């Protein structure tokens, strides 16, 4: 039997599919339209008050007291009649060439931007000048905040703005609203601040510079970024030429004009005290990193972790002769103070004698371009050695004798070019010996040490054995190497028993719509309490018997480490050649540091000159410890000071600490001429599986040497040291 199948009716199938597609499209259209209507109805209302309002971000200290009102600085608003035609043409040429043709949104520009981006060309935006102004007035200018909702509301308000105001009025709003760097809002304000002139009196290249700045004011600041500022100005002039706003002759003359032409010295218009400048710069950067908002262009409230009294005290220590005797006015200091319980940065200052006309200038406290020397030893060498089981007591022995960097013929020198023979781990730290430090790093292994450092917030593109005693790195990026901020946070992990907290300046942000975002401390355990306590015990000796005695505050339990960088032979030759008349002693170094802590605070101090080739001499060597001592005495009243409690996994025998399962094995008398047979540490402790028992600690803690090692002040390397010499 044959069954005949009926031929399908393709026409009916297509009709069904078409109806389904049409119905789907209608549903989608209704859904999108409903969403657009909802967003439009919830959009802010255009008001004259909002369109002309000052954008202001309020900054509060840790006790919720107002310390700064960024954006409240004096402004000069321009009237429409005061705005020169060249400024209007410059703004339109660079920001929105079809400004006078569209009604708030530019469909042609949006389509062109879309096509160009699809082609993989230069990324272009479709925002009109109206939309940019709406963003400045009501929304965040950050790319992180460009949601569909905001774009729809932005377009709707731009259309309403065009219905409400003339083109000239909109341009005037924009000119008076934009941030122009250095605390200036509005182009008339910038004209007075930069040139001491009214807008109508500025030249074509000066007006072109002002027109180009709002897209990235700090990046195009003619005072701090002259090359970038000139590039942007010339781009504005090129656009003006293409739009036929200026002639070829005008263009050629304008681009030949120096970017500094007519610039006047800046005066300080900051609405905050000078000692807050560096800290506020970090607040601005942290808020933008965490929220996408720029405090200088968006009005929000920020609650910080700064202790204003501590910040002012640090400023006074830097900028007066009451606490420290500085060699000269050019000698620089950069330091950071961290609350060890949560990582809050309570005080930070990046320089002395900062020019009064500088706002948010370079903050050396967070820069990583200087060497922290031997302050790296505890975190690069010894703490990883305890954490990974290379050492089991502070009495373990290591030999300080002639030694080369692993897999090289380059010798490791101690600062005094002498060797102490076999010595305890505690003595090696106390007297800042380089050879034991490098040997310890070799025993730990570069990979493990690198991992340990990363957990403390300090990174290198590649960890080298020279980093055992130095923070130098071949990569200039600020994410590598050490800064006072990074070092204070790293040492804080010793102080609190082994938890690293990322440095934090801000704890809460309140946005203009009333919503709040809070930031909890970011902490993670990076070492055992036993490792932290044993490191603290050894670094206590630096302030009581070692080369950090000048940092000690009587009655205050502290631990810390000195650090001195050295010049290479070539650098020293250059310094001597350029200063033939100078009578240099052996104390000639580029960087002198101290990092220390109590049970409450950790502080890292760098000292030196801005120009590394200007050496720190004898009278500058103690200043890092002077600054530290005075600040810690202020922060830690002795009558309320506390000491660290020994964890259960550590035992004390005499003056040395031993991990559970280890104990003194024998009495040891060091040799004055010991020569190592290998680069590995020589242990003086034994685990419980050993048949040898005893409770006798090493008999001698002081290293035996013909050179004096009991001096309280760590001595830098002599003139013409080898590059590897550090302390």
URTA-V107113 format. One record per run of one state. SS is the DSSP state (helix for helix, strand for strand, loop for the rest). FROM is the first residue (numbers start at 1). LEN is the number of residues. If there is no record, write none. Layout:
<<SS & FROM & LEN> <SS & FROM & LEN>>
//
This chain:
<<loop & 1 & 9> <helix & 10 & 32> <loop & 42 & 6> <helix & 48 & 5> <loop & 53 & 4> <strand & 57 & 4> <loop & 61 & 5> <strand & 66 & 5> <loop & 71 & 9> <helix & 80 & 3> <loop & 83 & 2> <helix & 85 & 11> <loop & 96 & 11> <helix & 107 & 12> <loop & 119 & 10> <helix & 129 & 10> <loop & 139 & 4> <helix & 143 & 3> <loop & 146 & 2> <helix & 148 & 17> <loop & 165 & 2> <helix & 167 & 11> <loop & 178 & 1> <strand & 179 & 1> <loop & 180 & 5> <strand & 185 & 1> <loop & 186 & 1> <helix & 187 & 9> <loop & 196 & 3> <helix & 199 & 3> <loop & 202 & 2> <helix & 204 & 10> <loop & 214 & 12> <helix & 226 & 17> <loop & 243 & 5> <helix & 248 & 8> <loop & 256 & 18> <helix & 274 & 18> <loop & 292 & 9> <strand & 301 & 4> <loop & 305 & 3> <helix & 308 & 12> <loop & 320 & 12> <strand & 332 & 8> <loop & 340 & 4> <strand & 344 & 6> <loop & 350 & 14> <helix & 364 & 3> <loop & 367 & 6> <helix & 373 & 15> <loop & 388 & 5> <strand & 393 & 1> <loop & 394 & 3> <strand & 397 & 4> <loop & 401 & 3> <strand & 404 & 1> <loop & 405 & 6> <strand & 411 & 1> <loop & 412 & 9> <strand & 421 & 4> <helix & 425 & 6> <loop & 431 & 3> <helix & 434 & 11> <loop & 445 & 1> <helix & 446 & 10> <loop & 456 & 9> <helix & 465 & 4> <loop & 469 & 15> <helix & 484 & 12> <loop & 496 & 3> <strand & 499 & 3> <loop & 502 & 2> <strand & 504 & 1> <loop & 505 & 1> <strand & 506 & 5> <loop & 511 & 5> <strand & 516 & 3> <loop & 519 & 4> <strand & 523 & 3> <loop & 526 & 3> <helix & 529 & 16> <loop & 545 & 3> <strand & 548 & 1> <helix & 549 & 3> <loop & 552 & 7> <strand & 559 & 6> <loop & 565 & 4> <helix & 569 & 10> <loop & 579 & 10> <strand & 589 & 1> <loop & 590 & 1> <strand & 591 & 7> <loop & 598 & 3> <strand & 601 & 8> <loop & 609 & 7> <strand & 616 & 1> <loop & 617 & 1> <helix & 618 & 4> <loop & 622 & 1> <helix & 623 & 13> <loop & 636 & 2> <helix & 638 & 3> <loop & 641 & 9> <strand & 650 & 4> <loop & 654 & 2> <strand & 656 & 4> <loop & 660 & 2> <strand & 662 & 3> <loop & 665 & 17> <strand & 682 & 1> <loop & 683 & 2> <strand & 685 & 3> <loop & 688 & 25> <strand & 713 & 1> <loop & 714 & 14>>
//
